[in-house]
């Protein structure tokens, strides 16, 4: 007999444990079917038993049984009658995104951000603060945990916390949830992010590269909704790309797909990158590169506007370049055009290889908007194959400031609703009373 609140046996390993990934037991068909039905209702808007039977190829009796169990758990609910096709009007289902909450955490090089969301990724509360992650992982997570506690305390009476998603500004081994040889963040290599947060909050934790999280956020809630193949490019302190293929994130064999920051723009360059090589894209078009070049222009007197901004000894940033360009500073306009030109060359190669229908530009530098895009688009369309650009759109993210938080939260939701994990946490839910089903 099935135990109330569970869909099968607990797996030996996963985001709830502190161990590395290992062999998993075979999944029971009931959990597979339950996860499939949830996904079909949640992401494909199939809302009737007949639709779900047709989509899964399963018989009506077994589908109805699994639906009934998911309704009792509180993950699905009936929402009324659908359209009749000649017989009795079918009862429709909806995914109860209000059944639980998750924390989405974005760790940037120069900032921290936390969002508490429902299971659709809708923010209920957010917190952000400046922070240099070069302070080290222990100090960074001390600060993050304070923000996470504040967000949880700000929503009294919230649904139970079910999971945590984390985006990090470095390569991440997704299976273990650990950063791998970060070129910028000294001391972060192999840091046990999952283990620390699981121990602290008592829920499953999923860790990914922040650009992958941003891509997922854009796919589910942004301009990429309905796109099967697209690229999200984050241009901030560093540069990275999240690749979505056939509607799913493509992480690669070791989880480092899309690391375009270290594409070689000029093998003869003397610009040294923190990765130990020279001529990387990051040394030409990132926020760090723009800040470096802005300081040079201010010191040399080539930009009176940037010199004015640096007169009080303040360290210039990419935001200063954008703001100076917005008031007509010629040197800053040239810096942004040059950054767009170099980004365009890198993206043209990616477009030719990957053939996306959409490229979304996000991150702090993208806030320069139309000061950056023209040179970028020009190079992409000139250097890419005509067939690859025939239906290609290159646009700015509609919510670049929160894509990472929302995407991290949705990374956790996807993990929670996967067949392996669905059966491990449903005891945390508050079952629906009979009159609410």
C-alpha positions, 0 to 999 in steps of 0.5 A: 500500500502506498504511504500517504505523502510518498510516491515511492522509495527514497533514492540513495543520493541526490540534492538532499544528501551530502554525498557525490552522485552515484548509482541510483536504484531503478525508479518505480513507474508510479513516480515516473508517471506522476512526474510526467503528469505534473509536467504536462499540466504545468508546462504544456497546459494539458488539463483533462484526463483524456488529454493526459492519457493521449499524451502518455499512452497510459490507460484511463484508470492508472492516469486517474489514480495518479491524478487523484493522488497528486490532487490529495497531495495538493500539487494538482487541483480541479478548476472547473469544467472544460469544453464538451465534445459531445458527452459530459464536460471533462473536469479540468486540472491546474498545477497548484504553484501555491503549494510550496515555495523555493528560494532562488539565490544568485551569487554574482561577482559583485552582488548577492540576490535572493528571491522567495518564489512559488512553484511557478517562479513568481517572486513573493519577496526579494533581497539584494545587496552589493558584495564581492564574492572574492571575499571567499565562499565562507564569508559569502554564504554567511551573508547569503544565509542572512539574506535568505533568513530575511526573505523567509521571515518577510512572508509570514504564513507562506507555504512550506519551503521545499528547495533552494536553487543557486546560480554561481558565477563560475563553472559548476559540476551540476551533478555534485553542486560544486564549483570547478576551478573558478578563474575569478574566484580564488578559494571557491574550487570544490566548495560544498555549496549543496552540503552547506545549504542542505544542512542549514535549511533542511531541503534539497539544493540544486546548484548551477552556473548563473548563466544557465539559471538566467537562461532557464528564467528567460525560457520560462518567464521571459522573451524566450517562452515558446522557443526551443532553441535559444542562447542567453548571453550574460555580459556583466563582470564576466561573460557567459552563455546559457544554451537551450536546445529542444527546450532543455538546457544544454550543460555539456558533458562536464557542465561547462557548455557555453563558456564563451568568455574564454573564446580567443579573440586575438591569439597575438594579444597581450591582454592577459586573462585571469584564466591564464591565457591571452586574448580572451573575449572577457578581456575585451567586452566584459564589465571588468574590461570596460572598467579597466579601459575607462580608468585608462581614458580617465587617467589619460584625459581622453574622456573628460566625463570619465575623468570627472567621475573618477576625480574623487578617487572612486573606482570606475565601473561599466555603469560609469561607461554606460552613463557617460555614453548616454550623455554623449561622451565620445570615448565611452560610446566608442568603448561600448561600440568596441565591446559590441563588435567583439561580442558580435564576433564571438556570437557569430561563431556560436550562431553558426554552430548552434543555430538558435532562433533567438539570442537574449542579451542580459547582465549589467552591461546589457543595461547600456541597451541601444548603445551596445546592441547596434554594433553587436547585431551588425557583426552577428548578421554580417559574419553568420551564415544567411540561413542561420540568421534568416529568422534570428532575433537578437534582443535585450532581456526584459528582466535582466535584473532578476533573471538569475534569481528566478532561474535559480528558483526554477532550477530547484522546481525542476529538480523537485518535480523530477521522477527521482526527487518527487517521491522524497519531499511530498510529506512536507506538503499540506494535503488539500481538504476534501472541499478544496479538491 
